[in-house]
C-alpha cells in the first residue's frame, strides 16, 4: 500500500490464532472447550492453569519477534504487516482498533497483539464487545447491533478528521468477518484480506450502497423509532416490517443488526427534515407547540427531535431515571403557566428550552407547550 501522508484507522477483528498456532492437540482442545468462558474463573481449576501458562509463555515468545517472524503466528498481524509492507516505521498518525470477543481467551489473545503493536510505536485500542461470542445466537445478534451503533457513532468522526478507514478482515471469527464485510461497504474506505493462495494482500474498495429498506423506515417510522429507543413494540405493530430488520429477544423485540444499519443511515435525514410526532402516547404537543418551532431547521431540528425522543423514554418509563442530557427539572416560582417544567434543547448562543406540564398528579402524560429561550 506504500507510504502515505494520510493517517489511517485500521480496524481488526481478533481471533485466537496467536495462541493456538503451533500448540499441541491437547492444548488446542482445551482452547476449543473453553472458548466462550467469560473469565478465567469460569474455567475448571484443572484446565485454567494450563491455559494461563500457555498464554504467558506465548506472550514472552512473541515479545521480541520482528514483523516477519510474528506474521505466521497471527492472522491479524500478518495482514497489518502487509499493510505496512513490512516497514512499521511507515505509520504516520495511524490508529489501530482491535475488536475481540467477550471472552477470557479472546481478550488475552487480542491483548498480546495489542502489546506487540504498541512496542512497535503504534497507537492501539482494544475493544471487548459485550455479548460477542459464539454460544448464544441471540447475544451474538445483539452484539452485532451494538457494533453497528459503534460504527455509526465512532467512524464518521475519524473520516471528518481526515483518516482513511481500513477494515482488516483477515483474523477473527467467520461470522464477525462476514458482518464487518457488509459494514465496510458503508463505513470503510476499503477492506483488506490475505489472498490465501498467494499470501498477498487483497484490497477491496467500499461500494456505494443504496438500500430499498430505507423505504420501510419511512413507512413504519414510529415503530422504527420505538425499536431504536428500546421502547416496547407489539408483534402486530411490526408484522408488516421485513423480518430481516428486527429480531425477538425473549418476549421483546429490537432492531436486528441490519435494521440498525438501515435505521442509522436513514435517521439523520429524517430527523432534520421536520418536527416528528411524539413516539409515545405519554407525550403530547400543545396546540401552539409546532408554531414555536417554525424557525428551527436542519441540525437543530434533529437535536429537538432527539430531545423529544429522550423525553418520551423518560416519561414512558415512569421517570425512573432522569436522562442527564435532558436536565428535566421543575420551574421555580411558576414563571410561565401552564408550564411547570423545562428541558434543555441546546446551550450556548441562541440557547433554547422545552417548556411543558403534566396533565394530572399521576404524571403519566406530559404536554409539551413550546420551545423558547431560557428564562
Kinemage of the C-alpha trace (Angstrom):
@kinemage 1
@onewidth
@group {chain A} dominant
@subgroup {mainchain}
@vectorlist {calphas} color= white
{ca unk a 1} P 0.000 0.000 0.000
{ca unk a 2} L 3.042 2.168 0.261
{ca unk a 3} L 3.774 5.257 2.236
{ca unk a 4} L 1.050 7.866 2.513
{ca unk a 5} L 0.684 11.164 4.317
{ca unk a 6} L -2.953 10.383 5.087
{ca unk a 7} L -3.414 8.779 8.522
{ca unk a 8} L -5.337 5.526 8.709
{ca unk a 9} L -7.707 3.995 11.197
{ca unk a 10} L -7.192 0.256 10.904
{ca unk a 11} L -9.900 -1.884 12.495
{ca unk a 12} L -9.014 -5.534 13.019
{ca unk a 13} L -11.281 -8.232 14.497
{ca unk a 14} L -9.085 -10.588 16.525
{ca unk a 15} L -9.285 -14.346 16.870
{ca unk a 16} L -7.117 -16.686 18.904
{ca unk a 17} L -4.611 -17.714 16.239
{ca unk a 18} L -1.717 -16.132 18.128
{ca unk a 19} L -2.420 -18.593 20.962
{ca unk a 20} L -3.318 -21.722 19.010
{ca unk a 21} L -0.616 -21.646 16.337
{ca unk a 22} L 1.841 -24.492 16.827
{ca unk a 23} L 0.311 -25.771 20.053
{ca unk a 24} L -0.365 -29.454 20.764
{ca unk a 25} L -3.677 -31.193 20.113
{ca unk a 26} L -4.485 -31.483 23.816
{ca unk a 27} L -3.991 -27.760 24.347
{ca unk a 28} L -5.935 -26.930 21.216
{ca unk a 29} L -8.861 -28.980 22.537
{ca unk a 30} L -8.731 -27.029 25.811
{ca unk a 31} L -8.939 -23.748 23.929
{ca unk a 32} L -11.891 -25.029 21.927
{ca unk a 33} L -13.682 -26.384 25.004
{ca unk a 34} L -13.422 -23.101 26.914
{ca unk a 35} L -13.571 -20.639 24.011
{ca unk a 36} L -16.711 -18.952 25.355
{ca unk a 37} L -15.690 -18.669 29.010
{ca unk a 38} L -16.047 -15.028 30.011
{ca unk a 39} L -13.463 -15.163 32.833
{ca unk a 40} L -10.589 -17.372 33.841
{ca unk a 41} L -12.621 -18.221 36.951
{ca unk a 42} L -15.267 -19.804 34.711
{ca unk a 43} L -12.770 -22.437 33.527
{ca unk a 44} L -12.406 -25.608 35.654
{ca unk a 45} L -9.491 -25.455 38.074
{ca unk a 46} L -7.714 -28.351 36.378
{ca unk a 47} L -7.724 -26.574 32.972
{ca unk a 48} L -7.325 -22.887 33.796
{ca unk a 49} L -3.657 -23.058 34.928
{ca unk a 50} L -2.682 -24.975 31.770
{ca unk a 51} L -4.253 -22.336 29.547
{ca unk a 52} L -2.881 -19.497 31.674
{ca unk a 53} L 0.674 -20.897 31.491
{ca unk a 54} L 0.471 -21.210 27.717
{ca unk a 55} L -0.802 -17.628 27.372
{ca unk a 56} L 2.081 -16.332 29.498
{ca unk a 57} L 4.586 -18.404 27.555
{ca unk a 58} L 3.283 -17.231 24.185
{ca unk a 59} L 3.330 -13.601 25.360
{ca unk a 60} L 7.029 -13.959 26.227
{ca unk a 61} L 7.775 -15.757 22.957
{ca unk a 62} L 6.351 -13.063 20.710
{ca unk a 63} L 7.520 -10.010 22.644
{ca unk a 64} L 10.762 -9.594 20.704
{ca unk a 65} L 9.775 -11.063 17.333
{ca unk a 66} L 10.010 -8.944 14.173
{ca unk a 67} L 7.008 -8.382 11.949
{ca unk a 68} L 8.237 -11.056 9.542
{ca unk a 69} L 8.716 -13.589 12.329
{ca unk a 70} L 5.409 -12.937 14.075
{ca unk a 71} L 3.214 -12.861 10.954
{ca unk a 72} L 2.753 -16.668 10.731
{ca unk a 73} L 1.535 -16.730 14.356
{ca unk a 74} L -1.206 -14.109 13.972
{ca unk a 75} L -3.652 -13.661 11.119
{ca unk a 76} L -4.285 -10.074 12.214
{ca unk a 77} L -0.613 -9.138 12.360
{ca unk a 78} L 0.084 -10.919 9.082
{ca unk a 79} L -2.261 -8.512 7.293
{ca unk a 80} L -1.092 -5.471 9.278
{ca unk a 81} L 2.493 -6.288 8.313
{ca unk a 82} L 1.484 -6.344 4.653
{ca unk a 83} L -0.447 -3.081 5.001
{ca unk a 84} L 2.875 -1.511 6.056
{ca unk a 85} L 4.857 -3.563 3.522
{ca unk a 86} L 6.913 -4.936 6.406
{ca unk a 87} L 8.103 -1.465 7.450
{ca unk a 88} L 6.441 -0.398 10.654
{ca unk a 89} L 8.165 2.977 10.610
{ca unk a 90} L 5.637 3.862 7.896
{ca unk a 91} L 2.938 4.669 10.430
{ca unk a 92} L 2.313 8.446 10.375
{ca unk a 93} L -0.605 9.153 12.733
{ca unk a 94} L -2.276 5.797 12.225
{ca unk a 95} L -4.680 4.457 14.851
{ca unk a 96} L -5.473 0.780 15.399
{ca unk a 97} L -8.622 -0.642 16.963
{ca unk a 98} L -8.706 -4.349 17.839
{ca unk a 99} L -12.162 -5.921 18.250
{ca unk a 100} L -12.158 -9.012 20.453
{ca unk a 101} L -14.815 -11.406 21.676
{ca unk a 102} L -16.490 -11.122 25.052
{ca unk a 103} L -14.378 -14.000 26.402
{ca unk a 104} L -11.315 -14.541 28.553
{ca unk a 105} L -9.282 -16.256 25.820
{ca unk a 106} L -10.375 -13.777 23.151
{ca unk a 107} L -9.308 -10.789 25.234
{ca unk a 108} L -5.999 -12.401 26.187
{ca unk a 109} L -5.189 -13.152 22.529
{ca unk a 110} L -6.056 -9.614 21.419
{ca unk a 111} L -4.074 -8.246 24.368
{ca unk a 112} L -0.925 -9.962 23.107
{ca unk a 113} L -1.469 -8.424 19.660
{ca unk a 114} L -2.052 -5.007 21.250
{ca unk a 115} L 1.122 -5.100 23.342
{ca unk a 116} L 3.217 -6.207 20.369
{ca unk a 117} L 1.875 -3.377 18.176
{ca unk a 118} L 2.461 -0.819 20.926
{ca unk a 119} L 6.070 -1.951 21.208
{ca unk a 120} L 6.432 -1.019 17.549
{ca unk a 121} L 5.305 2.518 18.404
{ca unk a 122} L 1.745 2.186 17.130
{ca unk a 123} L -1.330 3.627 18.851
{ca unk a 124} L -3.773 0.835 19.698
{ca unk a 125} L -7.173 0.499 21.389
{ca unk a 126} L -8.617 -2.837 22.478
{ca unk a 127} L -12.411 -3.064 22.423
{ca unk a 128} L -14.061 -6.107 24.026
{ca unk a 129} L -17.584 -6.187 22.599
{ca unk a 130} L -20.156 -7.311 25.147
{ca unk a 131} L -22.096 -10.389 24.029
{ca unk a 132} L -19.710 -11.115 21.162
{ca unk a 133} L -19.261 -14.883 21.409
{ca unk a 134} L -20.493 -17.991 19.619
{ca unk a 135} L -22.536 -19.805 22.262
{ca unk a 136} L -25.750 -17.741 22.063
{ca unk a 137} L -27.218 -16.608 18.711
{ca unk a 138} L -29.398 -14.027 20.493
{ca unk a 139} L -26.418 -12.480 22.310
{ca unk a 140} L -24.433 -12.517 19.073
{ca unk a 141} L -27.229 -10.670 17.259
{ca unk a 142} L -27.348 -8.038 19.987
{ca unk a 143} L -23.561 -7.684 19.833
{ca unk a 144} L -23.738 -7.130 16.071
{ca unk a 145} L -26.408 -4.468 16.583
{ca unk a 146} L -24.147 -2.765 19.120
{ca unk a 147} L -21.278 -2.966 16.616
{ca unk a 148} L -23.429 -1.128 14.057
{ca unk a 149} L -24.181 1.608 16.607
{ca unk a 150} L -20.487 1.847 17.479
{ca unk a 151} L -19.515 2.216 13.820
{ca unk a 152} L -22.178 4.866 13.259
{ca unk a 153} L -21.153 6.875 16.326
{ca unk a 154} L -17.366 6.477 16.056
{ca unk a 155} L -16.152 6.160 12.479
{ca unk a 156} L -17.629 9.331 10.913
{ca unk a 157} L -15.536 11.374 13.338
{ca unk a 158} L -12.364 9.774 12.012
{ca unk a 159} L -13.458 10.486 8.435
{ca unk a 160} L -14.100 14.124 9.291
{ca unk a 161} L -10.571 14.347 10.733
{ca unk a 162} L -9.014 13.078 7.518
{ca unk a 163} L -8.465 9.408 8.370
{ca unk a 164} L -8.667 6.660 5.778
{ca unk a 165} L -10.693 3.834 7.365
{ca unk a 166} L -9.413 0.327 6.678
{ca unk a 167} L -11.174 -2.861 7.813
{ca unk a 168} L -8.585 -5.622 8.196
{ca unk a 169} L -10.729 -8.752 7.789
{ca unk a 170} L -8.052 -11.433 7.940
{ca unk a 171} L -8.462 -12.567 11.569
{ca unk a 172} L -11.361 -13.224 13.905
{ca unk a 173} L -14.414 -15.443 13.699
{ca unk a 174} L -16.027 -16.034 10.293
{ca unk a 175} L -19.417 -14.701 11.397
{ca unk a 176} L -17.849 -11.447 12.618
{ca unk a 177} L -15.735 -11.086 9.475
{ca unk a 178} L -18.779 -11.610 7.269
{ca unk a 179} L -20.759 -8.970 9.093
{ca unk a 180} L -17.890 -6.468 9.089
{ca unk a 181} L -17.539 -7.011 5.356
{ca unk a 182} L -21.098 -5.720 4.975
{ca unk a 183} L -20.463 -2.818 7.371
{ca unk a 184} L -17.330 -1.974 5.434
{ca unk a 185} L -19.463 -1.104 2.397
{ca unk a 186} L -20.933 1.750 4.438
{ca unk a 187} L -18.222 2.822 6.864
{ca unk a 188} L -14.774 1.917 5.453
{ca unk a 189} L -12.776 3.253 2.542
{ca unk a 190} L -11.504 -0.263 1.901
{ca unk a 191} L -11.466 -3.795 3.293
{ca unk a 192} L -8.267 -5.858 3.143
{ca unk a 193} L -7.735 -9.626 3.234
{ca unk a 194} L -4.889 -12.069 2.821
{ca unk a 195} L -5.376 -13.815 -0.513
{ca unk a 196} L -4.818 -17.389 0.614
{ca unk a 197} L -3.299 -18.969 -2.471
{ca unk a 198} L -0.535 -16.369 -2.698
{ca unk a 199} L -0.381 -14.786 0.739
{ca unk a 200} L -0.719 -11.376 -0.939
{ca unk a 201} L -2.841 -8.572 0.463
{ca unk a 202} L -6.128 -8.103 -1.385
{ca unk a 203} L -7.817 -4.710 -1.079
{ca unk a 204} L -11.477 -4.130 -1.955
{ca unk a 205} L -12.778 -0.545 -2.095
{ca unk a 206} L -16.060 0.363 -0.445
{ca unk a 207} L -19.172 0.317 -2.585
{ca unk a 208} L -21.929 2.868 -2.944
{ca unk a 209} L -24.890 1.041 -1.444
{ca unk a 210} L -28.468 2.235 -1.799
{ca unk a 211} L -30.917 0.072 0.149
{ca unk a 212} L -34.605 -0.305 -0.686
{ca unk a 213} L -35.057 -0.955 3.028
{ca unk a 214} L -34.910 2.817 3.548
{ca unk a 215} L -38.462 2.955 2.234
{ca unk a 216} L -39.511 0.615 5.045
{ca unk a 217} L -38.200 3.100 7.607
{ca unk a 218} L -40.355 5.897 6.200
{ca unk a 219} L -43.389 3.613 6.042
{ca unk a 220} L -43.034 2.377 9.636
{ca unk a 221} L -41.264 5.362 11.207
{ca unk a 222} L -42.919 5.244 14.634
{ca unk a 223} L -42.139 1.536 15.048
{ca unk a 224} L -38.503 2.023 13.999
{ca unk a 225} L -38.134 4.904 16.441
{ca unk a 226} L -39.547 2.870 19.316
{ca unk a 227} L -37.356 -0.128 18.484
{ca unk a 228} L -34.262 2.101 18.294
{ca unk a 229} L -35.127 3.718 21.643
{ca unk a 230} L -35.668 0.387 23.373
{ca unk a 231} L -39.383 1.034 23.929
{ca unk a 232} L -41.864 -1.870 23.753
{ca unk a 233} L -43.292 -2.714 20.335
{ca unk a 234} L -46.019 -5.333 19.904
{ca unk a 235} L -45.652 -8.104 17.346
{ca unk a 236} L -48.747 -6.936 15.484
{ca unk a 237} L -47.282 -3.449 15.092
{ca unk a 238} L -44.269 -4.734 13.153
{ca unk a 239} L -45.753 -7.717 11.343
{ca unk a 240} L -45.509 -5.857 8.022
{ca unk a 241} L -41.868 -4.852 8.505
{ca unk a 242} L -39.429 -7.293 6.815
{ca unk a 243} L -38.149 -9.793 9.365
{ca unk a 244} L -34.545 -9.010 8.351
{ca unk a 245} L -34.898 -5.629 10.076
{ca unk a 246} L -35.998 -6.766 13.555
{ca unk a 247} L -35.499 -9.657 15.941
{ca unk a 248} L -37.060 -11.092 19.060
{ca unk a 249} L -35.111 -11.333 22.304
{ca unk a 250} L -37.239 -13.304 24.726
{ca unk a 251} L -40.602 -11.552 24.820
{ca unk a 252} L -39.187 -8.283 23.494
{ca unk a 253} L -38.396 -7.015 20.026
{ca unk a 254} L -35.389 -4.990 18.857
{ca unk a 255} L -33.734 -3.846 15.661
{ca unk a 256} L -31.650 -6.558 14.035
{ca unk a 257} L -28.050 -5.721 13.087
{ca unk a 258} L -29.214 -4.974 9.531
{ca unk a 259} L -32.115 -2.955 10.919
{ca unk a 260} L -29.663 -0.891 12.992
{ca unk a 261} L -27.608 -0.209 9.888
{ca unk a 262} L -30.622 0.820 7.808
{ca unk a 263} L -32.004 2.970 10.648
{ca unk a 264} L -28.723 4.761 11.319
{ca unk a 265} L -28.308 5.626 7.642
{ca unk a 266} L -31.894 6.898 7.331
{ca unk a 267} L -32.266 8.632 10.671
{ca unk a 268} L -30.237 11.814 10.165
{ca unk a 269} L -32.152 12.981 7.087
{ca unk a 270} L -35.498 12.135 8.692
{ca unk a 271} L -34.751 13.913 11.972
{ca unk a 272} L -33.501 17.039 10.194
{ca unk a 273} L -36.426 17.286 7.784
{ca unk a 274} L -39.391 18.055 10.054
{ca unk a 275} L -40.752 18.025 13.590
{ca unk a 276} L -41.745 14.421 14.323
{ca unk a 277} L -44.891 13.424 16.188
{ca unk a 278} L -44.345 12.097 19.712
{ca unk a 279} L -43.265 8.466 19.720
{ca unk a 280} L -45.323 7.699 22.837
{ca unk a 281} L -48.916 8.473 23.859
{ca unk a 282} L -47.495 9.739 27.167
{ca unk a 283} L -46.150 12.896 25.457
{ca unk a 284} L -48.469 15.240 23.547
{ca unk a 285} L -47.980 18.585 21.802
{ca unk a 286} L -49.950 21.604 22.957
{ca unk a 287} L -51.899 23.472 20.300
{ca unk a 288} L -49.227 26.119 19.756
{ca unk a 289} L -46.151 23.960 20.064
{ca unk a 290} L -45.484 23.455 16.353
{ca unk a 291} L -45.669 27.195 15.751
{ca unk a 292} L -42.921 27.750 18.347
{ca unk a 293} L -40.594 25.525 16.286
{ca unk a 294} L -41.186 27.269 12.944
{ca unk a 295} L -37.704 28.824 12.778
{ca unk a 296} L -35.858 25.609 13.709
{ca unk a 297} L -34.298 23.719 10.785
{ca unk a 298} L -31.534 21.315 9.843
{ca unk a 299} L -29.232 20.052 12.569
{ca unk a 300} L -31.099 21.912 15.291
{ca unk a 301} L -34.364 20.286 14.229
{ca unk a 302} L -32.590 16.918 14.564
{ca unk a 303} L -31.452 17.873 18.077
{ca unk a 304} L -35.001 18.879 19.019
{ca unk a 305} L -36.417 15.579 17.727
{ca unk a 306} L -33.752 13.666 19.646
{ca unk a 307} L -34.613 15.540 22.866
{ca unk a 308} L -38.302 14.765 22.396
{ca unk a 309} L -37.411 11.092 21.901
{ca unk a 310} L -35.410 11.099 25.136
{ca unk a 311} L -38.315 12.802 26.884
{ca unk a 312} L -40.630 10.074 25.573
{ca unk a 313} L -38.407 7.349 27.012
{ca unk a 314} L -38.203 9.154 30.357
{ca unk a 315} L -41.960 9.684 30.722
{ca unk a 316} L -43.000 6.265 29.377
{ca unk a 317} L -40.576 4.611 31.805
{ca unk a 318} L -42.330 6.429 34.686
{ca unk a 319} L -39.441 8.853 35.157
{ca unk a 320} L -37.300 6.159 36.772
{ca unk a 321} L -34.045 7.708 35.579
{ca unk a 322} L -33.574 11.365 34.636
{ca unk a 323} L -31.519 11.473 31.448
{ca unk a 324} L -28.702 13.936 32.202
{ca unk a 325} L -28.831 15.320 28.661
{ca unk a 326} L -32.447 16.422 29.260
{ca unk a 327} L -31.832 18.140 32.605
{ca unk a 328} L -35.575 17.739 33.175
{ca unk a 329} L -36.489 19.929 36.129
{ca unk a 330} L -39.320 21.825 37.776
{ca unk a 331} L -39.509 25.576 37.287
{ca unk a 332} L -39.221 27.751 40.397
{ca unk a 333} L -41.928 30.257 41.347
{ca unk a 334} L -44.339 29.448 38.487
{ca unk a 335} L -42.890 31.984 35.951
{ca unk a 336} L -44.766 30.901 32.788
{ca unk a 337} L -48.004 28.967 33.380
{ca unk a 338} L -49.257 26.476 32.408
{ca unk a 339} L -45.649 25.235 32.065
{ca unk a 340} L -44.211 23.725 35.215
{ca unk a 341} L -41.054 22.032 33.877
{ca unk a 342} L -38.216 22.766 31.476
{ca unk a 343} L -35.793 20.680 29.414
{ca unk a 344} L -32.513 21.689 27.785
{ca unk a 345} L -32.543 21.611 23.974
{ca unk a 346} L -29.222 23.279 23.265
{ca unk a 347} L -26.996 25.682 25.163
{ca unk a 348} L -24.673 28.496 24.175
{ca unk a 349} L -25.623 31.100 21.586
{ca unk a 350} L -29.360 31.019 20.952
{ca unk a 351} L -29.934 28.581 23.824
{ca unk a 352} L -33.399 27.046 23.846
{ca unk a 353} L -35.565 25.146 26.309
{ca unk a 354} L -38.648 22.990 26.008
{ca unk a 355} L -41.385 24.031 28.423
{ca unk a 356} L -44.284 21.807 29.420
{ca unk a 357} L -46.544 20.456 32.121
{ca unk a 358} L -48.216 17.285 33.342
{ca unk a 359} L -51.944 16.805 32.823
{ca unk a 360} L -52.588 15.187 36.223
{ca unk a 361} L -50.947 14.383 39.540
{ca unk a 362} L -50.019 10.839 38.419
{ca unk a 363} L -47.568 12.363 35.928
{ca unk a 364} L -48.334 9.845 33.184
{ca unk a 365} L -48.879 12.383 30.381
{ca unk a 366} L -46.617 15.360 29.679
{ca unk a 367} L -47.818 18.236 27.484
{ca unk a 368} L -45.072 19.989 25.517
{ca unk a 369} L -46.139 23.657 25.488
{ca unk a 370} L -43.449 25.451 23.488
{ca unk a 371} L -39.776 25.888 22.610
{ca unk a 372} L -38.411 29.211 23.800
{ca unk a 373} L -35.284 30.922 25.075
{ca unk a 374} L -34.251 30.066 28.602
{ca unk a 375} L -35.749 32.092 31.436
